[in-house]
């Protein structure tokens, strides 16, 4: 699943805001989640999300005009893909504010 979050901040400011608020990522998921964050490169954040007994690996790529969340949902969560897509879109914007 790919969820782009458009912004007009530029890469540097988007990166700064994600680093500043990345710890709030667990609040993005209904019921909460355990989230481990790493920055393997300047423009890529990885998140290991544990929620509802499932593990989801997520890549977040920072681009000039968008941040792109990319994740593969396990089959047990595929039925909630529309809800997860909506939550990422909504909460992703809040991470950039």
DRENPA-3360 file (N, C-alpha, C; in nm, 2 decimals, always signed):
BEGIN
1 = XXXXXXXX = +0.08/-0.12/+0.00/+0.00/+0.00/+0.00/+0.09/+0.12/+0.00 ~ +0.06/+0.22/-0.08/+0.13/+0.34/-0.10/+0.04/+0.46/-0.06 ~ +0.08/+0.54/+0.03/+0.00/+0.66/+0.07/+0.08/+0.78/+0.07 ~ +0.07/+0.86/-0.03/+0.14/+0.99/-0.04/+0.07/+1.10/+0.04 ~ +0.15/+1.18/+0.12/+0.10/+1.29/+0.19/+0.16/+1.42/+0.13 ~ +0.09/+1.49/+0.06/+0.15/+1.61/-0.01/+0.18/+1.72/+0.10 ~ +0.28/+1.80/+0.07/+0.32/+1.91/+0.15/+0.39/+2.01/+0.07 ~ +0.41/+2.13/+0.13/+0.48/+2.24/+0.06/+0.59/+2.29/+0.15;
9 = XXXXXXXX = +0.65/+2.20/+0.22/+0.75/+2.23/+0.32/+0.89/+2.23/+0.27 ~ +0.92/+2.15/+0.17/+1.05/+2.12/+0.12/+1.10/+2.00/+0.20 ~ +1.20/+1.93/+0.15/+1.25/+1.81/+0.22/+1.31/+1.84/+0.36 ~ +1.39/+1.95/+0.37/+1.46/+1.97/+0.50/+1.35/+1.99/+0.61 ~ +1.25/+2.07/+0.58/+1.15/+2.10/+0.69/+1.07/+1.98/+0.71 ~ +1.03/+1.91/+0.61/+0.95/+1.79/+0.63/+1.03/+1.69/+0.72 ~ +1.16/+1.67/+0.69/+1.24/+1.58/+0.76/+1.25/+1.62/+0.91 ~ +1.27/+1.75/+0.93/+1.28/+1.80/+1.07/+1.16/+1.78/+1.15;
17 = XXXXXXXX = +1.04/+1.80/+1.08/+0.92/+1.78/+1.15/+0.89/+1.63/+1.18 ~ +0.93/+1.54/+1.09/+0.91/+1.40/+1.11/+1.00/+1.35/+1.22 ~ +1.12/+1.40/+1.23/+1.22/+1.36/+1.33/+1.17/+1.41/+1.47 ~ +1.11/+1.53/+1.47/+1.06/+1.60/+1.59/+0.94/+1.52/+1.65 ~ +0.85/+1.48/+1.56/+0.72/+1.42/+1.60/+0.71/+1.27/+1.57 ~ +0.82/+1.21/+1.53/+0.81/+1.07/+1.50/+0.77/+0.98/+1.62 ~ +0.80/+1.03/+1.74/+0.76/+0.95/+1.85/+0.61/+0.94/+1.87 ~ +0.54/+1.03/+1.80/+0.39/+1.03/+1.81/+0.33/+0.93/+1.71;
25 = XXXXXXXX = +0.41/+0.86/+1.64/+0.35/+0.77/+1.53/+0.26/+0.66/+1.59 ~ +0.29/+0.62/+1.71/+0.20/+0.51/+1.77/+0.06/+0.56/+1.78 ~ +0.04/+0.69/+1.80/-0.09/+0.74/+1.81/-0.17/+0.74/+1.68 ~ -0.10/+0.72/+1.57/-0.17/+0.72/+1.44/-0.27/+0.60/+1.43 ~ -0.25/+0.50/+1.51/-0.33/+0.38/+1.49/-0.43/+0.37/+1.60 ~ -0.56/+0.34/+1.56/-0.67/+0.32/+1.66/-0.63/+0.21/+1.76 ~ -0.64/+0.24/+1.89/-0.60/+0.15/+1.99/-0.45/+0.16/+2.03 ~ -0.38/+0.24/+1.95/-0.24/+0.25/+1.97/-0.15/+0.14/+1.91;
33 = XXXXXXXX = -0.03/+0.16/+1.91/+0.07/+0.06/+1.86/+0.21/+0.09/+1.91 ~ +0.29/-0.01/+1.91/+0.43/+0.00/+1.94/+0.50/+0.03/+1.81 ~ +0.58/+0.13/+1.81/+0.65/+0.18/+1.69/+0.80/+0.20/+1.72 ~ +0.88/+0.13/+1.64/+1.03/+0.15/+1.64/+1.06/+0.22/+1.52 ~ +1.14/+0.33/+1.53/+1.17/+0.42/+1.42/+1.32/+0.42/+1.40 ~ +1.36/+0.42/+1.27/+1.50/+0.43/+1.24/+1.52/+0.52/+1.12 ~ +1.63/+0.58/+1.10/+1.66/+0.67/+0.98/+1.78/+0.61/+0.91 ~ +1.76/+0.51/+0.82/+1.87/+0.45/+0.75/+1.94/+0.55/+0.65;
41 = XXXXXXXX = +1.87/+0.65/+0.61/+1.93/+0.75/+0.52/+1.86/+0.89/+0.55 ~ +1.91/+0.99/+0.50/+1.86/+1.12/+0.53/+1.71/+1.14/+0.49 ~ +1.67/+1.08/+0.38/+1.54/+1.10/+0.32/+1.45/+0.97/+0.34 ~ +1.49/+0.88/+0.43/+1.41/+0.76/+0.45/+1.40/+0.73/+0.60 ~ +1.28/+0.72/+0.64/+1.25/+0.67/+0.78/+1.19/+0.53/+0.77 ~ +1.23/+0.44/+0.86/+1.16/+0.31/+0.86/+1.09/+0.30/+0.99 ~ +0.98/+0.23/+0.99/+0.90/+0.21/+1.11/+0.86/+0.07/+1.12 ~ +0.88/+0.01/+1.23/+0.83/-0.13/+1.26/+0.71/-0.11/+1.35;
49 = XXXXXXXX = +0.60/-0.14/+1.30/+0.47/-0.12/+1.38/+0.42/-0.25/+1.43 ~ +0.39/-0.26/+1.56/+0.32/-0.38/+1.61/+0.19/-0.34/+1.67 ~ +0.08/-0.39/+1.61/-0.05/-0.36/+1.65/-0.14/-0.48/+1.62 ~ -0.24/-0.50/+1.70/-0.34/-0.61/+1.68/-0.27/-0.74/+1.66 ~ -0.16/-0.76/+1.73/-0.09/-0.89/+1.72/-0.02/-0.91/+1.58 ~ +0.00/-0.81/+1.51/+0.06/-0.81/+1.38/+0.18/-0.72/+1.37 ~ +0.28/-0.75/+1.29/+0.39/-0.66/+1.26/+0.38/-0.61/+1.12 ~ +0.41/-0.48/+1.11/+0.40/-0.42/+0.97/+0.53/-0.33/+0.96;
57 = XXXXXXXX = +0.60/-0.36/+0.85/+0.72/-0.27/+0.82/+0.68/-0.16/+0.73 ~ +0.72/-0.04/+0.76/+0.68/+0.07/+0.68/+0.80/+0.16/+0.64 ~ +0.80/+0.20/+0.52/+0.90/+0.29/+0.47/+0.84/+0.43/+0.45 ~ +0.91/+0.53/+0.49/+0.86/+0.67/+0.47/+0.97/+0.74/+0.40 ~ +0.94/+0.77/+0.27/+1.03/+0.85/+0.19/+0.99/+0.99/+0.18 ~ +1.09/+1.08/+0.20/+1.07/+1.22/+0.20/+1.11/+1.28/+0.07 ~ +1.01/+1.34/+0.00/+1.03/+1.40/-0.13/+1.01/+1.55/-0.12 ~ +1.04/+1.62/-0.22/+1.03/+1.77/-0.22/+0.89/+1.81/-0.19;
65 = XXXXXXXX = +0.79/+1.74/-0.24/+0.65/+1.79/-0.23/+0.56/+1.69/-0.16 ~ +0.61/+1.58/-0.11/+0.53/+1.48/-0.04/+0.62/+1.39/+0.04 ~ +0.55/+1.33/+0.14/+0.61/+1.21/+0.21/+0.53/+1.09/+0.17 ~ +0.60/+0.98/+0.14/+0.53/+0.86/+0.09/+0.55/+0.75/+0.19 ~ +0.43/+0.71/+0.24/+0.43/+0.59/+0.33/+0.41/+0.47/+0.24 ~ +0.49/+0.37/+0.26/+0.48/+0.24/+0.18/+0.48/+0.13/+0.28 ~ +0.38/+0.05/+0.28/+0.37/-0.07/+0.37/+0.30/-0.18/+0.30 ~ +0.34/-0.30/+0.34/+0.28/-0.42/+0.30/+0.20/-0.48/+0.42;
73 = XXXXXXXX = +0.07/-0.48/+0.41/-0.01/-0.53/+0.52/-0.01/-0.69/+0.51 ~ +0.00/-0.75/+0.63/-0.02/-0.89/+0.63/-0.16/-0.93/+0.60 ~ -0.18/-1.05/+0.54/-0.31/-1.09/+0.50/-0.42/-1.07/+0.61 ~ -0.38/-1.09/+0.74/-0.48/-1.08/+0.85/-0.53/-0.94/+0.86 ~ -0.46/-0.84/+0.81/-0.51/-0.70/+0.82/-0.56/-0.64/+0.68 ~ -0.55/-0.72/+0.58/-0.59/-0.67/+0.45/-0.73/-0.61/+0.45 ~ -0.82/-0.67/+0.53/-0.96/-0.62/+0.53/-0.97/-0.48/+0.58 ~ -0.88/-0.43/+0.66/-0.88/-0.29/+0.72/-0.80/-0.20/+0.64;
81 = XXXXXXXX = -0.75/-0.23/+0.52/-0.67/-0.15/+0.44/-0.73/-0.01/+0.42 ~ -0.86/+0.00/+0.38/-0.91/+0.14/+0.36/-0.91/+0.22/+0.49 ~ -0.93/+0.16/+0.60/-0.93/+0.24/+0.73/-0.78/+0.28/+0.76 ~ -0.69/+0.19/+0.74/-0.55/+0.22/+0.76/-0.50/+0.33/+0.67 ~ -0.54/+0.32/+0.54/-0.50/+0.43/+0.44/-0.55/+0.56/+0.49 ~ -0.68/+0.57/+0.53/-0.74/+0.69/+0.58/-0.67/+0.75/+0.70 ~ -0.64/+0.66/+0.80/-0.57/+0.70/+0.92/-0.43/+0.76/+0.89 ~ -0.36/+0.69/+0.80/-0.22/+0.74/+0.76/-0.23/+0.88/+0.69;
89 = XXXXXXXX = -0.33/+0.89/+0.60/-0.35/+1.02/+0.53/-0.38/+1.13/+0.63 ~ -0.47/+1.11/+0.73/-0.51/+1.21/+0.82/-0.40/+1.24/+0.92 ~ -0.34/+1.14/+0.98/-0.24/+1.16/+1.09/-0.11/+1.20/+1.03 ~ -0.08/+1.15/+0.91/+0.04/+1.19/+0.85/+0.05/+1.34/+0.83 ~ -0.06/+1.40/+0.79/-0.07/+1.55/+0.78/-0.04/+1.62/+0.92 ~ -0.09/+1.56/+1.03/-0.07/+1.61/+1.16/+0.08/+1.60/+1.20 ~ +0.15/+1.50/+1.16/+0.29/+1.49/+1.19/+0.37/+1.60/+1.12 ~ +0.32/+1.65/+1.01/+0.39/+1.76/+0.94/+0.36/+1.90/+0.99;
97 = X = +0.26/+1.91/+1.08/+0.22/+2.05/+1.13/+0.30/+2.09/+1.25;
% end
